[in-house]
Amino acid sequence: MICSSYDSPITRFFVFNGNQFSRTPLLPYAHSGKNFGSGAPQQRQKKLTWRRNEKGVFGDMESSVDCSSLAENSSRKRMTHQPDGVFHDVRVDGYLPKQSTLPALMLYYIENGLFPQAQITWEQLLNSSFVPSIRFISKVFDAYGKQGKFDEVIDVLHYVNLRNFSILPDIYSLAISCFGRGGQLELMEDTTKEMVSRGFRMGSETGNAFLLYYSIFGSLKEMENAYGRFKRSRLLIEEEVIRAMASAYVKERKFYELGEFLRDVGLGRKNVGNLLWNLMLLSYAANFKMKSLQREFLKMVEAGFRPDVTTFNIRALAFSRMSLFWDLHLSLEHMKHEKVVPDLVTYGCVVDAYLDRKLGRNLDFVLNKMNLDDSPLLLTDPFVFEVLGKGDFHMSSEAFLEYKTQRQWTYGGLIRKYLKKHYRRNQIFWNY
């Protein structure tokens, strides 16, 4: 790539060779429009050259350009980086880049796995008057984290620490999140202790991220210890972290511990909707503790929470699996009274309950009270399926819905299709 201008009879060019800029003097040229020099023009066009005039400055304020987009565009285009440290097939209209080019170039090197070149660029930044921004450090941490280079993240953190920049608390938070995303819990723990020892307070976002990554990558004991420390900091646990911790309990089938955790968080919280109550009902439905399930549902209503489709479907799934037809009918009537629209899971609970007991002929008694002409919708929280799974009708209907056809499916059409498949599954067809 050649950055040139015809406003000076004599120019010198800087060629980036991966480690430093080398200066190459060229012969004077005129406004002829021809290739300057007598060497191989194709070879010279492959090199990244930056123009410098005789006064020793890179153009004036009006003519200098910000080439920080150069490395970003290069990263998007995934240009070939040759062993000599030269970019190929790049062209910049203007003069030598501003100071923001080296950070962008460093990011390009990291994203493409060129860590020696990135280290050299970082050392050049250290030897300059460069003051890193939070945005730049965040991108560097993300790039190194994706490549699994956490030692480099520590080096950058130590540099900011030594220079004692005002952004140091934010950089600590970024490092904690970077280590957590990579599953480096020990590094995350050490960084947190170092941040606290420096007198910086852990904010709500950092504290929730700390607990989130322990929920994902740590053991139950480690997660519970982290939650105990989180509570002592008097921070408010966020919805994403509640889901992550609940998922950790579900994977280990620790439903009693899940219930204790939910009570500790506080079932009266309304800024997360019905999430806490639905998880509580799910902890009882998983073990089919029907009396406790009904009791907690009544407590939920008395506390002023309005049941949603997920709440009703948790109960409907439990009633269906236990063949409690009367309770299932009452739940459907309650949904209708609360004006909650049933979804695919609700219809599946009815169909599976009757077919499992070989009462398919009585299905019309229930289905006639439901709208079979609606288009199928899935409104239930996916967390329910992690605990109770999906019914046969639900899985069969999803297969039909995923198959691309011009047919507009309805609940009635899916039920007829499923019944036809169900009654034929035990038939034997002889093929002579």
Disulfide bonds with the S-S distance in Angstrom:
none
